[in-house]
Amino acid sequence: MADRITAVQRSENMRRIRGAHTKPEMIVRRMVHGMGYRYRLHRKNLPGKPDLVFGPSRRVIFVHGCFWHQHPGCKAGRLPDSNVGYWHKKLRRNVERDAKAQEDLKRLGWEALTVWDCETKDSDVLQARLVQFLAPKWGR
């Protein structure tokens, strides 16, 4: 099936999509900062350029959009009905790139947490996940 909108409209839509400082990312950043944690943003020298980097504890957080990173089981993570060949290829590459970044980080001794866009809607559950991930690990 062909695309439902013109190439000019599609280009304008794609131009507006941000890769950093998105609403879900800002929710996570504010919450983590409010919990007293400090972090660096988008370190280019780490695989996948994580959204939040906690250097001393060697932990990172990725904040992924459910559509762009194909959140399994999420309604927003489904393929569009139009231009299926293009979207399948593009989104599959995103998922593969994410998996490789996670593997590379693990090999380098970093722990990673992925927070999905849909998970930022329930702040209590999100905060519990963040606390569990960021809390000091004893016995290391």
PEMOUR-V936208 format. One record per residue. N is the residue number from 1. RES is the residue in three letters. OMEGA is omega in radians with two decimals (NA if undefined). D_LAST is the distance of its C-alpha to the last C-alpha in Angstrom with 1 decimal. Layout:
# PEMOUR-V936208
[[N	RES	OMEGA	D_LAST] [N	RES	OMEGA	D_LAST]]
This chain:
# PEMOUR-V936208
[[1	MET	-3.13	54.2] [2	ALA	3.12	54.7] [3	ASP	-3.07	53.0] [4	ARG	-3.14	54.6] [5	ILE	-3.10	54.7] [6	THR	3.12	56.1] [7	ALA	3.13	54.2] [8	VAL	3.11	54.7] [9	GLN	3.14	53.3] [10	ARG	3.13	50.3] [11	SER	3.12	49.6] [12	GLU	3.10	49.8] [13	ASN	-3.10	47.4] [14	MET	-3.13	44.8] [15	ARG	-3.07	45.3] [16	ARG	-3.09	44.2] [17	ILE	-3.11	40.8] [18	ARG	3.11	38.1] [19	GLY	-3.12	34.8] [20	ALA	3.10	33.0] [21	HIS	3.11	33.3] [22	THR	3.14	34.4] [23	LYS	3.11	34.9] [24	PRO	3.11	31.8] [25	GLU	-3.13	29.6] [26	MET	3.08	31.2] [27	ILE	-3.14	30.5] [28	VAL	-3.12	26.7] [29	ARG	3.14	26.7] [30	ARG	-3.12	28.7] [31	MET	-3.13	26.5] [32	VAL	3.13	23.2] [33	HIS	3.11	25.0] [34	GLY	3.10	26.5] [35	MET	3.08	23.1] [36	GLY	3.14	22.3] [37	TYR	3.07	20.2] [38	ARG	-2.97	21.5] [39	TYR	3.01	21.4] [40	ARG	-3.11	23.5] [41	LEU	2.89	25.9] [42	HIS	3.14	26.7] [43	ARG	-3.06	25.1] [44	LYS	-3.11	27.5] [45	ASN	3.07	25.3] [46	LEU	3.12	22.8] [47	PRO	3.10	24.0] [48	GLY	-3.12	25.8] [49	LYS	-3.06	26.0] [50	PRO	-3.13	23.7] [51	ASP	3.10	25.3] [52	LEU	-3.11	22.5] [53	VAL	3.11	19.9] [54	PHE	-2.97	17.0] [55	GLY	-3.06	16.3] [56	PRO	-3.13	13.7] [57	SER	3.11	11.2] [58	ARG	3.10	12.7] [59	ARG	3.10	14.3] [60	VAL	3.06	18.0] [61	ILE	2.99	20.6] [62	PHE	3.03	23.8] [63	VAL	-3.03	26.8] [64	HIS	2.97	29.2] [65	GLY	-3.07	32.8] [66	CYS	3.14	33.6] [67	PHE	-3.02	36.7] [68	TRP	-3.11	35.5] [69	HIS	3.01	32.3] [70	GLN	3.11	33.9] [71	HIS	-3.11	31.8] [72	PRO	3.09	32.3] [73	GLY	-3.12	34.4] [74	CYS	-3.13	35.2] [75	LYS	-3.13	38.9] [76	ALA	-3.11	38.4] [77	GLY	-3.12	36.7] [78	ARG	3.13	40.0] [79	LEU	3.05	42.2] [80	PRO	3.14	45.3] [81	ASP	-3.11	48.7] [82	SER	3.09	50.2] [83	ASN	-3.00	49.6] [84	VAL	-3.12	47.2] [85	GLY	3.12	47.0] [86	TYR	-3.06	45.8] [87	TRP	3.12	43.2] [88	HIS	-3.13	41.8] [89	LYS	-3.10	41.3] [90	LYS	-3.08	39.9] [91	LEU	3.07	37.4] [92	ARG	3.09	36.4] [93	ARG	3.10	35.5] [94	ASN	-3.12	33.4] [95	VAL	3.12	31.4] [96	GLU	3.12	31.0] [97	ARG	3.10	29.9] [98	ASP	-3.13	27.3] [99	ALA	3.13	25.9] [100	LYS	3.12	25.9] [101	ALA	3.13	24.1] [102	GLN	3.12	21.3] [103	GLU	-3.13	21.1] [104	ASP	3.11	21.2] [105	LEU	-3.14	18.4] [106	LYS	3.12	16.1] [107	ARG	3.13	17.2] [108	LEU	3.09	16.5] [109	GLY	3.13	12.8] [110	TRP	3.01	13.8] [111	GLU	-3.10	13.6] [112	ALA	3.04	17.1] [113	LEU	3.04	19.0] [114	THR	3.05	22.8] [115	VAL	-3.13	24.9] [116	TRP	3.13	28.5] [117	ASP	-3.09	31.6] [118	CYS	3.14	32.7] [119	GLU	3.14	29.5] [120	THR	-3.11	30.3] [121	LYS	-3.13	33.3] [122	ASP	-3.01	31.6] [123	SER	3.14	29.8] [124	ASP	3.12	28.4] [125	VAL	3.13	26.7] [126	LEU	-3.13	25.5] [127	GLN	3.11	24.0] [128	ALA	3.10	22.2] [129	ARG	-3.12	20.7] [130	LEU	3.11	19.7] [131	VAL	-3.14	18.1] [132	GLN	-3.11	16.0] [133	PHE	-3.02	15.0] [134	LEU	-3.12	14.5] [135	ALA	3.11	12.9] [136	PRO	3.10	9.6] [137	LYS	-3.11	6.8] [138	TRP	3.08	5.7] [139	GLY	3.11	3.8] [140	ARG	NA	0.0]]
